[in-house]
Amino acid sequence: MMPKIARVASVLAFLIAGLGTISALVGPIIILPLALIPLMAGIGILRKRAWSAYGYALLQFVQLLLIPLVLLRSGSSNQLSLEVAASAALLVVLIPIFFLAGRSLDIAGTAHGSPWPWIAISVLTTAPLIFIQAFVIPNGSMENTLLIGDRIVAQRFPKPNPMRGDLIIFSYPIDRDQTMIKRIVGIPGDRIRISKTVVYRNGVALEELYTVHKNAYPDFYRDNFPSEPEADARFIADAAREMLKSNVVNGEVVVPAGKYFVLGDNRDNSFDSRYWGFISSRDVIGKPLLIYDSVDQTTEDVTNGKQAGPHRRRWGRLFKFI
């Protein structure tokens, strides 16, 4: 007869698998394969394999060890910190249940099973999180390269060495608790100017096939840069005004050492280096690699964490390299 704690663990495993499947359907589809892991554990426990319980406890323990890294990366995001803390509390409860389930099966003399598949699963599903991080695109400043509701994976470690034309994720210079994504147009030493929406770098016009221009109304400062902003232009940060004062030579912005000049691909609707100046190389967080999921959402939906069903998923954008 199966020990009671093992029966409880199998029920929990099937419940976690079911909830994971539902979450994948209304949230990030990439977590759907992860729902198979507790399903495997539940089936293994029903078959009285001790390592099906031990293994799932091991996986949860390794995930618990990554909690400090997740909290460190989340900064001062209170909502995310609460979600991570709740996940940690749940893991603290589940780990001993599955460990004791495996122990009870061992004592009952059932099949021990092999630990190696579970060790491999634990490593393969958690180790990549040290090197990458997931982000969601909240606004349209990078359209059509990235759309509102795109979920992307970015390289965090080793820290990338950005080049001209690269997309980068960085801490917003005005509020470093926020992250932004833009394209590098200028690296240290580059001379940048914009004339009638055309970007010139070191005197050469750039052929930017990724850019779009969606605003019909003209904006002299936006489309002809650097230029003197209007006196009442409150949207231009002090750092941008200092850039215009100290880093303009012969009508071009010269990018200083340790800095980058970035622009959004949706060039007419992007709050970027034209408005808040350079970004520091120290503020670079990572380099986007892949769109792993995409949901047709509004900025408000993304900001509020509102989920959407499969009918809102942009299936054609899944697993698209950036």
Buried (B, 14 or more C-beta within 10 A) or exposed (E): EBBEBBBBBBEBBBEBBBEBBEBBBBBBBBBBEBBEBBBBBBBBBBBBBBBBBBBBBBBBBBBBEBBEEBBEBBBEBEEBBEBBEEBBEEBEEBBEBBBBBBBBBBEEEBBBBEBEBBBEBBEEBBEEBEEBBEBBBBBBBBBEBBBBBBBBBBBBEEEBEBEEEBBBBBBBBBEEEEBBBBBBBBBBEBBBBBEEBBBBBEEEEBEBEEBBEEEEEEEEBBBBBBBEBEEEEEEBBEBBBEBBEEBBEEEBBBBEEEBBBBBBBBBBBBBBBBBBBBBEBEBBBBBBBBBBBBBBBBEEBBEEEEEBEEEBBBEEBBEEEB
